[in-house]
Amino acid sequence: MKIIVAKTAGFCMGVRRAVAMVLDASNLAGEPIFTYGPLIHNPQVLEMLENKKICRIETIPEKGEGIVLIRAHGVPPEDEKALKKAGFTVLNATCPRVVRVQVIINRYAKKGYATIIIGDKKHPEVVGLLGYAGGNGYTVTSMEQLAGLPAFENAVVVAQTTQNTEFYEAIKAWCTGHAPHYRLFNTICGSTEKRQSEVRGLAQKNDAVIVVGGKQSGNTRRLAQVARQTGTLAIHIEDASEIDYKGLGGAKNIAITAGASTPSWIINETCSKVAAKVQNQHPVIGLLVGIRDFLLKTNLLLALGAGGLTYACAMIQGFSQTFIHSAIASLYVLSMQILNNIITIKSDTYNHPDRAAFYKEHQAVLQVFALGSGAVGLYLSYTTGFVSFCILSIMSLLGLSYSLNIIPFVFGNMKIKRIKDLPGSKTILIAIAWGSVTSLLPAIVNSGRIMPMLASFVFVIGLVFARTAFFDVLAIQGDKITGKETIPTLLGAKKSFTLIQLLLVFDIFILLLAYWTSLFGNNAFLLAFVPLFMLLLIRLHKKDSLLSGRQYEFLIESSFLFAGVVAAVI
């Protein structure tokens, strides 16, 4: 069985914007927060909002207080006015694509035009659009209904933004032949068109299609409809527990897509469970994937990568004592990363559900293992020198106190009590910690030269910052839900990707410059493979590669380990 994930699966721009708005309001505001109706059509997201005490109101009270978000589908203009009159602070999370349709309808309604909306009369988006038609709006869901409408002197024709593109093309053709004076606007969202086009192509090339998303979501239902129209088996599920593997029969190639309101963690969970089904059919593949996942969950691969990077930094600086520092770095990173994963179980529930479940089940054992690794690392550093031991001790204490209330001051409008509360602190401090343990400690013990040490330090910081920020981009949905202020949640994914790529290019430049100026020896320029490889992976992700987040994680962590292999060869 082969699994293909649609490039367009998951949140569209409008849904992403609406969810970000409500989460930002929840994380920053100190007053009650509501949504007027369901924010989007996805049960898991709505459950998540309820868990964050973001309530839903279906009717407008005479008096109210707090913040109310207008859902992504939009509402009639009189509802927005009524919410404000009741005393609510209103945040309009209507999708900009829907706002465009509202503006078109409103403009022509003021000129006396009738409005014909191609969409379901009961759908929230259509209900909102009708509110802008000035009482002269009509909805159409079939060619027969369109033909049965009065012959209007002037009319504007628009589509629900998630409408079936082929159906709307038929509507336009009818209007061209029977009512050429009607004003036609193609208001189907570009994201909807891409999703439907992609699922049509995937259905034609695969044996079955799994469509993930809320049963009340119009765009998700249409994806399943488009897939079925090709004659391919298509099932619509809300989560992975609903998959009927017997119903899939002997499907060898399965495509997975998702509606515009389906969160990434539901898509990832579905892919993982379908992939597990594949692995069970192939014991060898299952064993290899199981080993990979164990190395990632326990952070053993990351720890080995820290050791490999330390060895590489020591070799290019010309040090002979290398393996003990590699061991110290591995043990320190292993200890801190396990403890960090224990702290972030809440956000991992959304970002990495498998890892979160693993840490919940084995939390006590992992805590002992983390503390034991840290203690052994401190002992090894003590054997290399008192200064090295003191530096590593301070770094360990800072890591352990990351989530403790030790900072009694106010930063901006936020009360900062923990290092963790400093915006973007995690990415920066992880990078500095890696730079210190992989470059500074070996240089201090071996009386290394300052300039090679600094060049090595900057190189590692750039690599680790790029690695951590990239994974934070992949986890941006879960981090926003839990209120974690990472670099991507502050800058946004687009700016974060730009920053990451610039850092990796700078890393390549640092290596080449250090080699050309003889700061580094032993063909150190070959280590430029690591930032170059990471740069290629990130650009691959930006182009909507079919690789999963776990595959990216494995490749990037392995590249650090490979740096040590390259250093050993050169």
CORWORA-V474725 format. One record per residue. N is the residue number from 1. PHI is phi in radians with two decimals (* if undefined). OMEGA is omega as a letter, one per 20 degrees, with the letter a starting at -180 (999 if undefined). NEAR is the number of other ideal C-beta (glycine too) atoms within 8 Angstrom. Layout:
n->N phi->PHI omega->OMEGA near->NEAR
n->N phi->PHI omega->OMEGA near->NEAR
//
This chain:
n->1 phi->* omega->r near->9
n->2 phi->-1.98 omega->a near->7
n->3 phi->-1.98 omega->r near->11
n->4 phi->-2.14 omega->r near->11
n->5 phi->-1.82 omega->a near->12
n->6 phi->-1.09 omega->r near->13
n->7 phi->-1.12 omega->a near->7
n->8 phi->-1.62 omega->a near->10
n->9 phi->-1.11 omega->r near->11
n->10 phi->1.83 omega->a near->10
n->11 phi->-0.87 omega->r near->12
n->12 phi->-1.50 omega->a near->12
n->13 phi->-1.04 omega->a near->10
n->14 phi->-1.14 omega->r near->15
n->15 phi->-1.19 omega->r near->13
n->16 phi->-1.01 omega->r near->9
n->17 phi->-1.14 omega->a near->12
n->18 phi->-1.12 omega->a near->15
n->19 phi->-1.14 omega->r near->15
n->20 phi->-1.09 omega->a near->9
n->21 phi->-1.11 omega->a near->11
n->22 phi->-1.24 omega->r near->15
n->23 phi->-1.25 omega->r near->12
n->24 phi->-1.08 omega->r near->9
n->25 phi->-1.12 omega->a near->12
n->26 phi->-1.16 omega->a near->12
n->27 phi->-1.35 omega->a near->8
n->28 phi->-1.89 omega->a near->5
n->29 phi->-1.43 omega->r near->8
n->30 phi->-1.92 omega->a near->2
n->31 phi->-2.20 omega->a near->8
n->32 phi->-1.01 omega->a near->7
n->33 phi->-2.19 omega->r near->15
n->34 phi->-2.30 omega->r near->13
n->35 phi->-2.05 omega->r near->15
n->36 phi->-1.54 omega->a near->13
n->37 phi->1.39 omega->r near->11
n->38 phi->-1.13 omega->a near->10
n->39 phi->-1.00 omega->r near->15
n->40 phi->-2.49 omega->a near->14
n->41 phi->-1.67 omega->r near->11
n->42 phi->-2.63 omega->a near->14
n->43 phi->-1.12 omega->a near->7
n->44 phi->-1.19 omega->r near->11
n->45 phi->-1.17 omega->r near->12
n->46 phi->-1.13 omega->r near->12
n->47 phi->-1.13 omega->r near->8
n->48 phi->-1.07 omega->r near->11
n->49 phi->-1.12 omega->r near->12
n->50 phi->-1.10 omega->r near->10
n->51 phi->-1.12 omega->r near->6
n->52 phi->-1.59 omega->r near->9
n->53 phi->1.11 omega->r near->7
n->54 phi->-1.70 omega->a near->11
n->55 phi->-1.53 omega->a near->9
n->56 phi->-2.11 omega->r near->13
n->57 phi->-1.99 omega->a near->12
n->58 phi->-1.76 omega->r near->4
n->59 phi->-2.20 omega->a near->4
n->60 phi->-1.65 omega->r near->9
n->61 phi->-1.31 omega->r near->7
n->62 phi->-1.18 omega->r near->3
n->63 phi->-2.33 omega->r near->6
n->64 phi->-2.73 omega->r near->11
n->65 phi->-2.50 omega->a near->7
n->66 phi->1.89 omega->a near->10
n->67 phi->-1.88 omega->r near->13
n->68 phi->-2.10 omega->r near->15
n->69 phi->-1.74 omega->r near->17
n->70 phi->-1.35 omega->a near->14
n->71 phi->-1.15 omega->a near->16
n->72 phi->-1.06 omega->a near->14
n->73 phi->-1.30 omega->a near->12
n->74 phi->1.49 omega->r near->14
n->75 phi->-2.44 omega->r near->15
n->76 phi->-1.06 omega->a near->10
n->77 phi->-1.05 omega->a near->8
n->78 phi->-1.20 omega->r near->7
n->79 phi->-1.20 omega->r near->12
n->80 phi->-1.08 omega->r near->12
n->81 phi->-1.11 omega->a near->8
n->82 phi->-1.15 omega->r near->9
n->83 phi->-1.11 omega->r near->14
n->84 phi->-1.16 omega->r near->9
n->85 phi->-1.12 omega->a near->6
n->86 phi->-1.25 omega->r near->11
n->87 phi->1.93 omega->r near->7
n->88 phi->-1.40 omega->r near->12
n->89 phi->-1.51 omega->a near->7
n->90 phi->-1.76 omega->r near->11
n->91 phi->-1.93 omega->a near->10
n->92 phi->-1.59 omega->r near->7
n->93 phi->-1.74 omega->r near->13
n->94 phi->-1.03 omega->r near->15
n->95 phi->-1.01 omega->r near->17
n->96 phi->-0.97 omega->r near->9
n->97 phi->-1.17 omega->r near->13
n->98 phi->-1.25 omega->r near->16
n->99 phi->-1.01 omega->r near->10
n->100 phi->-1.02 omega->r near->9
n->101 phi->-1.17 omega->r near->13
n->102 phi->-1.03 omega->a near->13
n->103 phi->-1.12 omega->r near->8
n->104 phi->-1.07 omega->a near->12
n->105 phi->-1.07 omega->a near->16
n->106 phi->-1.08 omega->a near->9
n->107 phi->-1.08 omega->a near->8
n->108 phi->-1.38 omega->r near->12
n->109 phi->-1.12 omega->r near->14
n->110 phi->-1.16 omega->r near->7
n->111 phi->-1.62 omega->r near->7
n->112 phi->1.60 omega->r near->5
n->113 phi->-1.32 omega->r near->12
n->114 phi->-1.36 omega->r near->11
n->115 phi->-2.02 omega->r near->17
n->116 phi->-1.95 omega->a near->16
n->117 phi->-1.87 omega->r near->16
n->118 phi->-1.48 omega->a near->14
n->119 phi->3.07 omega->a near->14
n->120 phi->-1.29 omega->a near->9
n->121 phi->-1.01 omega->a near->9
n->122 phi->-1.58 omega->a near->5
n->123 phi->-1.21 omega->a near->11
n->124 phi->-0.92 omega->a near->11
n->125 phi->-1.11 omega->a near->14
n->126 phi->-1.19 omega->r near->14
n->127 phi->-1.01 omega->r near->12
n->128 phi->-1.14 omega->a near->15
n->129 phi->-1.11 omega->r near->19
n->130 phi->-1.05 omega->r near->13
n->131 phi->-1.14 omega->a near->11
n->132 phi->-1.68 omega->a near->14
n->133 phi->-1.54 omega->r near->13
n->134 phi->1.11 omega->r near->7
n->135 phi->1.35 omega->a near->4
n->136 phi->-2.12 omega->a near->8
n->137 phi->-1.96 omega->a near->15
n->138 phi->-2.37 omega->r near->8
n->139 phi->-1.98 omega->a near->13
n->140 phi->-2.38 omega->r near->12
n->141 phi->-2.14 omega->r near->8
n->142 phi->-2.66 omega->r near->6
n->143 phi->-1.11 omega->r near->8
n->144 phi->-1.14 omega->r near->6
n->145 phi->-1.13 omega->r near->10
n->146 phi->-1.11 omega->a near->11
n->147 phi->-1.15 omega->a near->8
n->148 phi->-1.47 omega->r near->5
n->149 phi->-1.28 omega->r near->10
n->150 phi->-1.06 omega->r near->3
n->151 phi->-1.44 omega->a near->5
n->152 phi->-1.37 omega->r near->11
n->153 phi->-1.19 omega->r near->4
n->154 phi->-2.45 omega->r near->12
n->155 phi->-2.62 omega->r near->12
n->156 phi->-2.02 omega->a near->14
n->157 phi->-2.00 omega->r near->13
n->158 phi->-2.28 omega->r near->13
n->159 phi->-2.12 omega->r near->14
n->160 phi->-0.94 omega->a near->15
n->161 phi->-1.11 omega->a near->13
n->162 phi->-1.86 omega->a near->11
n->163 phi->-1.18 omega->r near->13
n->164 phi->-1.15 omega->a near->9
n->165 phi->-1.15 omega->a near->11
n->166 phi->-1.15 omega->r near->7
n->167 phi->-1.12 omega->a near->9
n->168 phi->-1.19 omega->r near->13
n->169 phi->-1.11 omega->r near->8
n->170 phi->-1.14 omega->r near->9
n->171 phi->-1.08 omega->a near->14
n->172 phi->-1.11 omega->r near->11
n->173 phi->-1.12 omega->r near->8
n->174 phi->-1.10 omega->a near->11
n->175 phi->-1.09 omega->r near->12
n->176 phi->-1.06 omega->a near->7
n->177 phi->-1.49 omega->a near->6
n->178 phi->-1.93 omega->a near->7
n->179 phi->-2.55 omega->a near->8
n->180 phi->-1.12 omega->a near->7
n->181 phi->-1.46 omega->r near->4
n->182 phi->-1.19 omega->r near->12
n->183 phi->-1.53 omega->a near->9
n->184 phi->-1.82 omega->r near->7
n->185 phi->-2.26 omega->r near->10
n->186 phi->-1.46 omega->a near->7
n->187 phi->-1.80 omega->r near->12
n->188 phi->-1.20 omega->a near->13
n->189 phi->-1.07 omega->r near->12
n->190 phi->-1.02 omega->r near->7
n->191 phi->-1.12 omega->r near->12
n->192 phi->-1.11 omega->r near->16
n->193 phi->-1.05 omega->a near->10
n->194 phi->-1.12 omega->a near->9
n->195 phi->-1.09 omega->a near->15
n->196 phi->-1.16 omega->r near->13
n->197 phi->-1.13 omega->a near->9
n->198 phi->-1.17 omega->a near->12
n->199 phi->-1.16 omega->r near->16
n->200 phi->-1.11 omega->r near->12
n->201 phi->-1.17 omega->r near->8
n->202 phi->-1.15 omega->a near->14
n->203 phi->-1.11 omega->a near->14
n->204 phi->-1.29 omega->a near->8
n->205 phi->-1.81 omega->a near->7
n->206 phi->-2.19 omega->a near->13
n->207 phi->-1.45 omega->a near->9
n->208 phi->-2.70 omega->r near->14
n->209 phi->-2.23 omega->r near->17
n->210 phi->-1.85 omega->r near->14
n->211 phi->-1.85 omega->a near->16
n->212 phi->-1.83 omega->r near->16
n->213 phi->2.79 omega->a near->16
n->214 phi->-1.05 omega->r near->13
n->215 phi->-1.20 omega->r near->7
n->216 phi->-1.59 omega->a near->6
n->217 phi->-1.45 omega->a near->15
n->218 phi->-1.06 omega->a near->12
n->219 phi->-1.19 omega->r near->13
n->220 phi->-1.23 omega->r near->19
n->221 phi->-1.05 omega->a near->10
n->222 phi->-1.23 omega->r near->13
n->223 phi->-1.07 omega->r near->15
n->224 phi->-1.13 omega->r near->13
n->225 phi->-1.11 omega->r near->9
n->226 phi->-1.07 omega->a near->14
n->227 phi->-1.13 omega->a near->16
n->228 phi->-1.16 omega->a near->9
n->229 phi->-1.10 omega->r near->7
n->230 phi->-1.43 omega->a near->9
n->231 phi->1.60 omega->a near->4
n->232 phi->-1.52 omega->r near->12
n->233 phi->-1.08 omega->r near->10
n->234 phi->-2.36 omega->r near->12
n->235 phi->-2.12 omega->r near->13
n->236 phi->-1.92 omega->a near->9
n->237 phi->-2.18 omega->r near->11
n->238 phi->-1.63 omega->r near->9
n->239 phi->-2.70 omega->a near->10
n->240 phi->-1.10 omega->a near->11
n->241 phi->-1.15 omega->a near->4
n->242 phi->-1.55 omega->a near->7
n->243 phi->-1.19 omega->r near->12
n->244 phi->-1.75 omega->a near->7
n->245 phi->-1.17 omega->r near->6
n->246 phi->-1.15 omega->r near->5
n->247 phi->-1.16 omega->r near->7
n->248 phi->-1.28 omega->r near->11
n->249 phi->1.08 omega->a near->7
n->250 phi->-1.72 omega->a near->4
n->251 phi->-1.04 omega->r near->11
n->252 phi->-1.67 omega->r near->6
n->253 phi->-2.16 omega->a near->11
n->254 phi->-2.12 omega->r near->15
n->255 phi->-1.79 omega->r near->16
n->256 phi->-2.08 omega->r near->16
n->257 phi->-2.31 omega->a near->17
n->258 phi->-2.63 omega->r near->14
n->259 phi->-1.23 omega->a near->15
n->260 phi->-1.22 omega->a near->16
n->261 phi->-1.91 omega->a near->16
n->262 phi->-1.59 omega->a near->16
n->263 phi->-1.26 omega->a near->14
n->264 phi->-1.10 omega->a near->8
n->265 phi->-1.20 omega->r near->13
n->266 phi->-1.27 omega->r near->14
n->267 phi->-1.11 omega->a near->15
n->268 phi->-1.08 omega->r near->11
n->269 phi->-1.11 omega->r near->11
n->270 phi->-1.08 omega->r near->16
n->271 phi->-1.06 omega->a near->12
n->272 phi->-1.12 omega->a near->11
n->273 phi->-1.27 omega->r near->10
n->274 phi->-1.20 omega->r near->14
n->275 phi->-1.10 omega->r near->10
n->276 phi->-1.09 omega->r near->8
n->277 phi->-1.10 omega->r near->10
n->278 phi->-1.12 omega->a near->12
n->279 phi->-1.11 omega->r near->11
n->280 phi->-1.13 omega->r near->7
n->281 phi->-1.42 omega->a near->6
n->282 phi->-2.28 omega->a near->8
n->283 phi->-0.94 omega->a near->5
n->284 phi->-1.14 omega->r near->6
n->285 phi->-1.07 omega->r near->9
n->286 phi->-1.05 omega->r near->10
n->287 phi->-1.11 omega->a near->8
n->288 phi->-1.12 omega->r near->8
n->289 phi->-1.16 omega->r near->10
n->290 phi->-1.09 omega->r near->9
n->291 phi->-1.12 omega->r near->8
n->292 phi->-1.01 omega->a near->10
n->293 phi->-1.14 omega->r near->10
n->294 phi->-1.14 omega->r near->9
n->295 phi->-1.08 omega->r near->10
n->296 phi->-1.33 omega->a near->14
n->297 phi->-1.09 omega->a near->10
n->298 phi->-1.46 omega->a near->8
n->299 phi->1.20 omega->r near->12
n->300 phi->-1.15 omega->r near->9
n->301 phi->-1.16 omega->r near->12
n->302 phi->-1.11 omega->r near->13
n->303 phi->-1.11 omega->r near->13
n->304 phi->-1.10 omega->r near->10
n->305 phi->-1.11 omega->r near->14
n->306 phi->-1.10 omega->r near->18
n->307 phi->-1.13 omega->r near->14
n->308 phi->-1.11 omega->r near->16
n->309 phi->-1.18 omega->r near->16
n->310 phi->-1.12 omega->r near->19
n->311 phi->-1.05 omega->r near->16
n->312 phi->-1.10 omega->a near->13
n->313 phi->-1.13 omega->r near->14
n->314 phi->-1.18 omega->a near->14
n->315 phi->-1.14 omega->a near->13
n->316 phi->-1.25 omega->r near->15
n->317 phi->-1.57 omega->r near->15
n->318 phi->1.49 omega->a near->8
n->319 phi->-1.52 omega->r near->11
n->320 phi->-1.64 omega->a near->4
n->321 phi->-1.49 omega->a near->11
n->322 phi->-2.16 omega->a near->12
n->323 phi->-1.18 omega->a near->7
n->324 phi->-1.16 omega->r near->10
n->325 phi->-1.24 omega->r near->16
n->326 phi->-1.11 omega->r near->15
n->327 phi->-1.15 omega->r near->11
n->328 phi->-1.06 omega->a near->16
n->329 phi->-1.10 omega->a near->16
n->330 phi->-1.06 omega->a near->14
n->331 phi->-1.17 omega->r near->14
n->332 phi->-1.13 omega->a near->17
n->333 phi->-1.11 omega->r near->14
n->334 phi->-1.05 omega->a near->15
n->335 phi->-1.09 omega->a near->15
n->336 phi->-1.17 omega->a near->13
n->337 phi->-1.25 omega->r near->11
n->338 phi->-1.10 omega->r near->15
n->339 phi->-1.10 omega->r near->12
n->340 phi->-1.13 omega->r near->9
n->341 phi->-1.16 omega->r near->13
n->342 phi->-1.15 omega->r near->12
n->343 phi->-1.16 omega->a near->8
n->344 phi->-1.71 omega->r near->9
n->345 phi->-0.99 omega->a near->12
n->346 phi->-1.06 omega->a near->6
n->347 phi->-1.28 omega->r near->13
n->348 phi->-1.17 omega->r near->14
n->349 phi->-1.01 omega->r near->10
n->350 phi->-1.69 omega->a near->12
n->351 phi->-1.46 omega->a near->12
n->352 phi->-2.40 omega->a near->8
n->353 phi->-1.01 omega->r near->13
n->354 phi->-1.14 omega->a near->9
n->355 phi->-1.17 omega->r near->11
n->356 phi->-1.06 omega->r near->11
n->357 phi->-1.12 omega->r near->8
n->358 phi->-1.09 omega->a near->9
n->359 phi->-1.28 omega->r near->14
n->360 phi->-1.14 omega->a near->8
n->361 phi->-1.26 omega->a near->6
n->362 phi->-2.03 omega->a near->8
n->363 phi->-1.01 omega->a near->10
n->364 phi->-1.09 omega->a near->6
n->365 phi->-1.11 omega->a near->7
n->366 phi->-1.17 omega->r near->13
n->367 phi->-1.10 omega->r near->11
n->368 phi->-1.10 omega->a near->8
n->369 phi->-1.11 omega->r near->9
n->370 phi->-1.16 omega->a near->14
n->371 phi->-1.17 omega->r near->9
n->372 phi->-1.13 omega->r near->8
n->373 phi->-1.08 omega->r near->13
n->374 phi->-1.08 omega->a near->13
n->375 phi->-1.15 omega->r near->8
n->376 phi->-1.12 omega->r near->9
n->377 phi->-1.07 omega->r near->15
n->378 phi->-1.13 omega->r near->12
n->379 phi->-1.10 omega->r near->8
n->380 phi->-1.10 omega->r near->12
n->381 phi->-1.15 omega->r near->14
n->382 phi->-1.12 omega->r near->10
n->383 phi->-1.23 omega->r near->6
n->384 phi->-1.60 omega->r near->13
n->385 phi->2.60 omega->a near->9
n->386 phi->-1.17 omega->a near->6
n->387 phi->-1.11 omega->r near->8
n->388 phi->-1.06 omega->r near->13
n->389 phi->-1.09 omega->a near->12
n->390 phi->-1.11 omega->a near->8
n->391 phi->-1.10 omega->a near->13
n->392 phi->-1.18 omega->r near->15
n->393 phi->-1.12 omega->r near->9
n->394 phi->-1.10 omega->r near->8
n->395 phi->-1.07 omega->r near->12
n->396 phi->-1.18 omega->r near->13
n->397 phi->-1.12 omega->r near->8
n->398 phi->-1.12 omega->r near->11
n->399 phi->-1.13 omega->a near->11
n->400 phi->-1.21 omega->a near->8
n->401 phi->-1.63 omega->a near->9
n->402 phi->-0.97 omega->a near->12
n->403 phi->-1.84 omega->a near->7
n->404 phi->-1.62 omega->a near->7
n->405 phi->-1.37 omega->a near->5
n->406 phi->-2.19 omega->a near->8
n->407 phi->-2.02 omega->a near->10
n->408 phi->-1.61 omega->r near->4
n->409 phi->-2.57 omega->a near->5
n->410 phi->-1.85 omega->a near->6
n->411 phi->-2.07 omega->a near->8
n->412 phi->1.15 omega->r near->4
n->413 phi->-1.64 omega->a near->2
n->414 phi->-1.92 omega->r near->7
n->415 phi->-1.50 omega->a near->6
n->416 phi->-1.74 omega->r near->10
n->417 phi->-1.98 omega->a near->8
n->418 phi->-2.21 omega->r near->11
n->419 phi->-1.02 omega->r near->12
n->420 phi->-1.00 omega->a near->8
n->421 phi->-1.35 omega->r near->11
n->422 phi->-1.24 omega->a near->9
n->423 phi->-0.97 omega->r near->5
n->424 phi->1.28 omega->a near->10
n->425 phi->-1.14 omega->a near->10
n->426 phi->-1.02 omega->a near->11
n->427 phi->-1.10 omega->a near->13
n->428 phi->-1.16 omega->a near->9
n->429 phi->-1.21 omega->r near->11
n->430 phi->-1.07 omega->a near->11
n->431 phi->-1.10 omega->r near->14
n->432 phi->-1.13 omega->a near->9
n->433 phi->-1.09 omega->r near->13
n->434 phi->-1.09 omega->r near->15
n->435 phi->-1.03 omega->a near->14
n->436 phi->-1.20 omega->a near->12
n->437 phi->-1.36 omega->a near->16
n->438 phi->-1.61 omega->a near->15
n->439 phi->-2.07 omega->a near->15
n->440 phi->-1.22 omega->a near->11
n->441 phi->-1.05 omega->r near->17
n->442 phi->-1.05 omega->a near->17
n->443 phi->-1.18 omega->r near->15
n->444 phi->-1.14 omega->a near->12
n->445 phi->-1.16 omega->a near->12
n->446 phi->-1.67 omega->r near->11
n->447 phi->0.90 omega->a near->5
n->448 phi->-1.26 omega->r near->12
n->449 phi->-1.29 omega->a near->7
n->450 phi->-1.16 omega->a near->6
n->451 phi->-1.14 omega->r near->7
n->452 phi->-1.05 omega->r near->15
n->453 phi->-1.10 omega->a near->13
n->454 phi->-1.15 omega->r near->8
n->455 phi->-1.10 omega->r near->12
n->456 phi->-1.13 omega->r near->15
n->457 phi->-1.05 omega->r near->12
n->458 phi->-1.12 omega->r near->10
n->459 phi->-1.04 omega->a near->15
n->460 phi->-1.19 omega->r near->15
n->461 phi->-1.01 omega->r near->12
n->462 phi->-1.07 omega->r near->15
n->463 phi->-1.07 omega->a near->15
n->464 phi->-1.25 omega->r near->12
n->465 phi->-1.07 omega->a near->14
n->466 phi->-1.10 omega->r near->15
n->467 phi->-1.07 omega->a near->11
n->468 phi->-1.18 omega->a near->12
n->469 phi->-1.13 omega->r near->15
n->470 phi->-1.11 omega->r near->14
n->471 phi->-1.16 omega->r near->9
n->472 phi->-1.18 omega->r near->16
n->473 phi->-1.12 omega->r near->12
n->474 phi->-1.12 omega->a near->9
n->475 phi->-1.80 omega->a near->12
n->476 phi->-1.11 omega->a near->12
n->477 phi->-1.12 omega->a near->13
n->478 phi->-1.14 omega->r near->13
n->479 phi->-1.18 omega->r near->16
n->480 phi->-1.16 omega->a near->14
n->481 phi->-1.07 omega->a near->11
n->482 phi->-1.60 omega->r near->9
n->483 phi->1.39 omega->r near->9
n->484 phi->-1.33 omega->a near->10
n->485 phi->-1.72 omega->r near->8
n->486 phi->-1.55 omega->r near->14
n->487 phi->-0.98 omega->a near->11
n->488 phi->-1.13 omega->r near->13
n->489 phi->-1.21 omega->r near->11
n->490 phi->-1.48 omega->a near->9
n->491 phi->-1.61 omega->a near->8
n->492 phi->1.63 omega->a near->7
n->493 phi->-1.10 omega->a near->8
n->494 phi->-1.09 omega->a near->6
n->495 phi->-1.17 omega->r near->8
n->496 phi->-1.13 omega->r near->14
n->497 phi->-1.08 omega->r near->11
n->498 phi->-1.08 omega->r near->8
n->499 phi->-1.07 omega->a near->11
n->500 phi->-1.05 omega->a near->14
n->501 phi->-1.15 omega->r near->11
n->502 phi->-1.11 omega->r near->8
n->503 phi->-1.13 omega->a near->11
n->504 phi->-1.20 omega->r near->16
n->505 phi->-1.11 omega->r near->10
n->506 phi->-1.09 omega->r near->9
n->507 phi->-1.07 omega->r near->14
n->508 phi->-1.07 omega->r near->12
n->509 phi->-1.09 omega->r near->8
n->510 phi->-1.03 omega->a near->12
n->511 phi->-1.10 omega->a near->15
n->512 phi->-1.13 omega->r near->10
n->513 phi->-1.11 omega->a near->9
n->514 phi->-1.12 omega->r near->14
n->515 phi->-1.26 omega->a near->12
n->516 phi->-1.15 omega->a near->6
n->517 phi->-1.64 omega->r near->6
n->518 phi->1.15 omega->r near->6
n->519 phi->-1.17 omega->r near->9
n->520 phi->-1.94 omega->r near->14
n->521 phi->-2.05 omega->r near->7
n->522 phi->0.96 omega->r near->9
n->523 phi->0.94 omega->a near->7
n->524 phi->-1.06 omega->a near->12
n->525 phi->-1.06 omega->r near->9
n->526 phi->-1.13 omega->r near->8
n->527 phi->-1.20 omega->r near->13
n->528 phi->-1.08 omega->r near->11
n->529 phi->-0.98 omega->a near->11
n->530 phi->-1.13 omega->r near->13
n->531 phi->-1.11 omega->r near->15
n->532 phi->-1.15 omega->r near->10
n->533 phi->-1.09 omega->r near->10
n->534 phi->-1.11 omega->r near->15
n->535 phi->-1.09 omega->r near->12
n->536 phi->-1.14 omega->r near->8
n->537 phi->-1.09 omega->a near->11
n->538 phi->-1.19 omega->r near->14
n->539 phi->-1.17 omega->r near->9
n->540 phi->-1.12 omega->r near->9
n->541 phi->-1.12 omega->a near->11
n->542 phi->-1.11 omega->r near->7
n->543 phi->-1.60 omega->r near->6
n->544 phi->1.11 omega->r near->7
n->545 phi->-1.11 omega->r near->6
n->546 phi->-1.49 omega->r near->6
n->547 phi->-1.20 omega->r near->8
n->548 phi->-1.48 omega->r near->8
n->549 phi->-1.05 omega->r near->8
n->550 phi->-1.18 omega->r near->9
n->551 phi->-1.19 omega->r near->8
n->552 phi->-1.07 omega->a near->13
n->553 phi->-1.06 omega->a near->10
n->554 phi->-1.10 omega->a near->12
n->555 phi->-1.16 omega->a near->11
n->556 phi->-1.23 omega->r near->12
n->557 phi->-1.12 omega->r near->12
n->558 phi->-1.16 omega->a near->10
n->559 phi->-1.11 omega->r near->13
n->560 phi->-1.16 omega->r near->16
n->561 phi->-1.11 omega->a near->13
n->562 phi->-1.14 omega->r near->11
n->563 phi->-1.03 omega->r near->16
n->564 phi->-1.17 omega->r near->15
n->565 phi->-1.12 omega->r near->9
n->566 phi->-1.06 omega->a near->13
n->567 phi->-1.10 omega->r near->14
n->568 phi->-1.17 omega->a near->8
n->569 phi->-1.28 omega->a near->5
n->570 phi->-1.41 omega->999 near->9
//
